[in-house]
Amino acid sequence: MIASICILRKKEELSIKTFRNHYLEVHGQIVVKIPGLHRYEQYHVGESTQPTGLGDQDYPRNYNQIDAFSKLWFDDLSSMETALKSNVMKELADDGKQFIADLQTVVTKQNIVVPTVSDKGLYKMIQLLKRPSGVSPEKFKHEWCKVHAEMVPDTLPGVLGYTQNLVIDRSIGGKSVSYEELPVDGIVELWFKDKDSMESSFSAPTALKAINHAKIFIEEITTFTTETHRVL
């Protein structure tokens, strides 16, 4: 399964309430018309602070402001590319001009490490990852998707869901861009019972193993807490 993840920043003149209402009630209803789309969720951003144990000094942030994310699921790259050629995309672009100031999109391959049946009522975090300049994409993939993936379930107590989204392509404003223009290597989705459970998990003694391992292949971690809205 391929997932396209959008990173959005609202127009400055809009209130967050107006932005969210338009995004969910208007834009979302256009998105669901995309052919071949299996699932569509919006994640409205709440807080943007690092958890305990992931201080800005150890892991600088790469983004100052993000107002929302969205995730669109397709069978494969071919299905997604066909969808991008549909007439719905122009309608989406025209509507986006009304409330979106900046739109970045990454195409990802999912690795569901700890499945969650439903995230309704759970505390969800999204983290954007960037590798150090001396770490190759292949090294990052191995350390994150294999070594780290096996480590997290045993070292972060209270994790109720953990999905890795490995970035394989990227665009800004609908135009393909280089890694240097959009330096995101992976997107983490983590679920906990609540904020206290998340803080306890990251401050647990066992968490140091995963946190220290991450320093091998991650240079920047940008964390956001989000509210999930499933549209399709």
N, C-alpha and C positions, 0 to 999 in steps of 0.2 A: 504494500500500500504506500502511495506517495502522498505527502501532505505539503500544501503550500501555506506558509505562515506569513501573514502581513503584519507589519509594524507601523502604527499610525500615530501621527501628531496632529492635533486639531488646529483649526485656524484660531489665531489669538483673540479675535473679536468675539468668539463664541464662548458661552459659558460651558462648563463641563456637562451640565444637565442637558443643554440644547444639543451638544455634540452627541452624547450618548443616545438621546431619544431619536435623533435622525439616523444615527448609525444602525440602531436596532430596528426601529419601526419602518424606516424608508429604505435605507441602503440594503439592509438584511433581506428584505423581501424581493429585491432585485437579484441578489446573489443566488438565492435558491432556484432561480430560473436557469442557471448555468447547466448546460447538458453534461451528463456524466458525473455530476457532483454527488458523492455518497453521503457526506456529512459536513456540517458547517457549524462552527461555534465562534462566538465572540468572547473576548476576555477583557473586561473593563478594568483599567488599572486603579488600584487603591493606593497603597504605600509603595515607596521605592527606596527602602533602606536595606542594607545587607544584614543577614542573620548573624547572631552571635558566632564568633569564630571565623567569619569572613569579612574582616575589617577592610576598609578602603585602602589602608596602608599595604596590606598583603595583596589585595586584589582590587586595583583601581576600576572605577566604573567607566564604561564606554559611551553611555547615553545619559544626558541630563533630564530629558523629558520624553516620555512616551505616554500616550493617553489610552491606547487600546491595542490589542492584538486580535487577529482572527486566524482560524485554522480551517482549511478546506481539504477534504480527503478525496482522492481519485484512485482508481484501480492501478494505474501505472502512468509513466511519463507520456505515452502516446495519447491516453485519454485526456490528460491535462492539456497537452498541446492542442488537441482538437477543440477542447472547451475554450481555449484562449482565442480561437479564431471565430467564435460565435458572435452573433449580433448583440448578445447581452453585454459583451465587454465594453462596447461604446456607451451603452446606457449607464453602465457602472462608472465609467470614466467621467461622463457628463455630470452625474449625480455627485461624484466625489469632489468635484470642483467647488461644491457648495459648502463643504464642511471640513475637508482634509487639506492640511498645509503641507504635509510630507508623508509619502507612502513608500515604504521599502518592503520588498518581498523576497523571501528565500524559499527555495524548493528543498524539501528534506525527505530523508528516508527514516522511518520510525523504528525505534528499538524499544519495545515495551518490556521493561525490566521487572517492574512490580505492577501488575494489572490492577485497575480499580474499576469496579462494576459501574459505579456512578459517583461523580464528584459533588453531587447535590449536598449542600450544607457543609462541605469540607473546606479547609483552608488551603488555597492553591497558590503556589509560587511559580513564576516563570523566570528563568535565568538565561541571559545571553552570554555565550562563552567566546573568548578569543584566545588563540594559541600564541605562544612567544614566537618571535621571528626565526629562532633557531630550530623550531619544531616543524617537521613537514606535515602535510595533510594526512599522509599515511600513518605517521607516528601518532598524531593526535587521535585518529580513528581507532588505532589499536589500543592505546592507553585508556581512552574513554569508553568505547563500545565493548571492549572485552574485559580489560583488567578492572577498571573502575566500576563497570556494570556489575561485576561479580562481587565487588567489595561493598557497595552501598547498602544492600539489604541487611547485611550483618553488622554494619557499623553505625547506621543512623536509626536508632530505635524510634518506633512510632510512625515510620513512613507507611502511608496507606496507598501510595501510588507513585511510580517513578517511570517516566518516559523520556528517552533520549531522541532528539531530532537532529540528525546529522545533515548539515547543509551541503547540497551538491550543486546548487546554482543560485544566482541572486540578480535582483533588478531594482531599480529606483525609478518611480514614476512610470513603470511599464517598460522601461528600456534596460536591456541587459548591461551589467556593469562588472568590473573586475573585482577581485578580492580586496584590493587596496581601497576601492571606493566603498565597499560594504564588508568590512572585516569581521564577520561573524562566522564561526566554525560550527557551532552547535547551539541548540536551544533545549534547555532542561524544563520539564514539567514535574513538579513535586506536589504531593498532596499529604496533608496532615489533618488531624481532628480539629485543631484550632491553633491559634498563634502561640499559646503557651507550649503546646506539644512540639511545635516546630523549633522554638527556642531551646527547649530541653533536649531535643534531638541533636542540634548542632553544637550544644555545649557539653554533651555527654563525652566521657573520656574515650569511648570507642570511636567517636567521630573524628578524632585527631588522625587516625590512620587514613581515612578517606580525604580529609582536608590536606594533609601533608602530601599524599600521592598526587592530588590535583595540581600541586605546584610544579610537577614535572612537565605537564602539558598544557596548563592554563595560565595565561598572563592576566586576563581581565574577566571578572564576573560582574554582571549587572543584574541585580535582583529586583523583581516587582511582585507584589501580591495582587491577585486579580479576582474578579467575580465572573463566573462562567454563565453565559447565556447560550443555550443550545437552540439554534434556529432551524436546523434540519438534522 
